[in-house]
Amino acid sequence: VLIVAIAVVGIGALSYLSARPGGAATQWDSSLPKLTARGHLEGSDSAQLEVIEFADFECPACGQFATLTEPDVRAHLIDSGVVSIRFVDFPLSIHRNTWNAHRAAWCAGDQDKFWQMHDAIYQTQDRWNSEATDHPDNVLVGVAQGLGLNMEAFNTCLKDKKYQAQIQANATEAEQRQVEQTPTFVFGNKVIGGYETYDQFKANVEAAIAARKAASKK
């Protein structure tokens, strides 16, 4: 009974790390080399600010951001050229099916549909996550089919785990940069972990842009 209780507490604590509200901001370690992780960029290369998001596809708080906040971010900040968002994979070991989802998103990216797959994966999180199934690829293949992907190419990519090494490299970089939870956002030199409402996200973007402008005048 004691062993089971300890295990439950441990799992609960790890789940909390992936879903807890945003905490105090920390500083991005500028002594480390420039980000080398190959993420996926949404928005213009010439946006005023690039926001980095370290995220896990099975993380509930990441799903909340993707489905509730990100549509407004796109409509009001990305489409207007204010920000771009770079999604960097950070699959957590506590989420058994998350690697399947990350691989599926990258395979959809081969056909220029990473962001469509990103949205669909989060929207169907309750169908393919660890609590729902032991065979997530069966669900994810159906999701990809619904996006009109070339299924022969997609299935080959998925079967071969074509992007496994790249996803692992992204996760390793997140660990090296001491990212402690998902989602974690980097606004300029400010690092904030946890779910962001649109108002919180917008305020952090505006603060980062203002700080950059102030620094450039010195």
Solvent accessible surface area in square Angstrom, and as a share of the most:
residue,aa,sasa,rsa
1,V,164,0.94
2,L,130,0.65
3,I,143,0.72
4,V,97,0.56
5,A,46,0.36
6,I,108,0.55
7,A,51,0.40
8,V,94,0.54
9,V,107,0.62
10,G,33,0.32
11,I,113,0.57
12,G,41,0.40
13,A,54,0.42
14,L,80,0.40
15,S,49,0.32
16,Y,126,0.48
17,L,63,0.31
18,S,0,0.00
19,A,45,0.35
20,R,59,0.22
21,P,103,0.65
22,G,37,0.35
23,G,49,0.47
24,A,95,0.74
25,A,48,0.38
26,T,84,0.49
27,Q,136,0.60
28,W,44,0.15
29,D,74,0.38
30,S,97,0.62
31,S,99,0.64
32,L,63,0.31
33,P,101,0.63
34,K,183,0.78
35,L,33,0.17
36,T,105,0.61
37,A,13,0.10
38,R,139,0.51
39,G,13,0.13
40,H,33,0.15
41,L,46,0.23
42,E,22,0.10
43,G,38,0.37
44,S,48,0.31
45,D,134,0.70
46,S,100,0.65
47,A,19,0.14
48,Q,95,0.42
49,L,1,0.01
50,E,69,0.31
51,V,0,0.00
52,I,19,0.10
53,E,3,0.01
54,F,0,0.00
55,A,0,0.00
56,D,0,0.00
57,F,0,0.00
58,E,12,0.05
59,C,0,0.00
60,P,75,0.47
61,A,3,0.03
62,C,1,0.00
63,G,6,0.06
64,Q,76,0.34
65,F,0,0.00
66,A,8,0.06
67,T,55,0.32
68,L,111,0.55
69,T,2,0.01
70,E,0,0.00
71,P,63,0.40
72,D,59,0.31
73,V,0,0.00
74,R,48,0.17
75,A,59,0.46
76,H,104,0.47
77,L,10,0.05
78,I,14,0.07
79,D,113,0.59
80,S,74,0.48
81,G,26,0.25
82,V,33,0.19
83,V,0,0.00
84,S,2,0.01
85,I,0,0.00
86,R,55,0.20
87,F,0,0.00
88,V,0,0.00
89,D,0,0.00
90,F,13,0.05
91,P,10,0.06
92,L,29,0.14
93,S,114,0.74
94,I,50,0.26
95,H,22,0.10
96,R,141,0.51
97,N,5,0.03
98,T,0,0.00
99,W,54,0.19
100,N,26,0.13
101,A,0,0.00
102,H,0,0.00
103,R,22,0.08
104,A,0,0.00
105,A,0,0.00
106,W,6,0.02
107,C,2,0.01
108,A,0,0.00
109,G,21,0.20
110,D,67,0.35
111,Q,48,0.21
112,D,130,0.67
113,K,58,0.25
114,F,8,0.03
115,W,42,0.15
116,Q,86,0.38
117,M,0,0.00
118,H,1,0.00
119,D,31,0.16
120,A,15,0.11
121,I,0,0.00
122,Y,8,0.03
123,Q,124,0.55
124,T,21,0.12
125,Q,26,0.12
126,D,105,0.55
127,R,128,0.47
128,W,0,0.00
129,N,27,0.14
130,S,24,0.16
131,E,167,0.75
132,A,53,0.41
133,T,29,0.17
134,D,104,0.54
135,H,122,0.54
136,P,9,0.06
137,D,49,0.26
138,N,109,0.56
139,V,27,0.16
140,L,0,0.00
141,V,42,0.24
142,G,37,0.35
143,V,14,0.08
144,A,0,0.00
145,Q,114,0.51
146,G,69,0.67
147,L,45,0.23
148,G,62,0.60
149,L,13,0.06
150,N,89,0.46
151,M,37,0.17
152,E,143,0.64
153,A,50,0.39
154,F,1,0.00
155,N,63,0.32
156,T,74,0.43
157,C,10,0.06
158,L,15,0.08
159,K,174,0.74
160,D,93,0.48
161,K,105,0.44
162,K,117,0.49
163,Y,32,0.12
164,Q,62,0.27
165,A,80,0.62
166,Q,37,0.17
167,I,0,0.00
168,Q,84,0.37
169,A,53,0.41
170,N,0,0.00
171,A,3,0.03
172,T,49,0.28
173,E,17,0.08
174,A,0,0.00
175,E,103,0.46
176,Q,125,0.55
177,R,32,0.12
178,Q,148,0.66
179,V,13,0.08
180,E,125,0.56
181,Q,9,0.04
182,T,0,0.00
183,P,0,0.00
184,T,4,0.02
185,F,0,0.00
186,V,4,0.02
187,F,2,0.01
188,G,24,0.23
189,N,94,0.48
190,K,65,0.28
191,V,23,0.13
192,I,15,0.08
193,G,12,0.12
194,G,0,0.00
195,Y,45,0.17
196,E,6,0.03
197,T,55,0.32
198,Y,43,0.16
199,D,106,0.55
200,Q,90,0.40
201,F,0,0.00
202,K,72,0.30
203,A,57,0.44
204,N,20,0.10
205,V,0,0.00
206,E,90,0.40
207,A,48,0.37
208,A,11,0.09
209,I,22,0.11
210,A,58,0.45
211,A,63,0.49
212,R,127,0.46
213,K,115,0.49
214,A,54,0.42
215,A,62,0.48
216,S,90,0.58
217,K,171,0.73
218,K,205,0.87
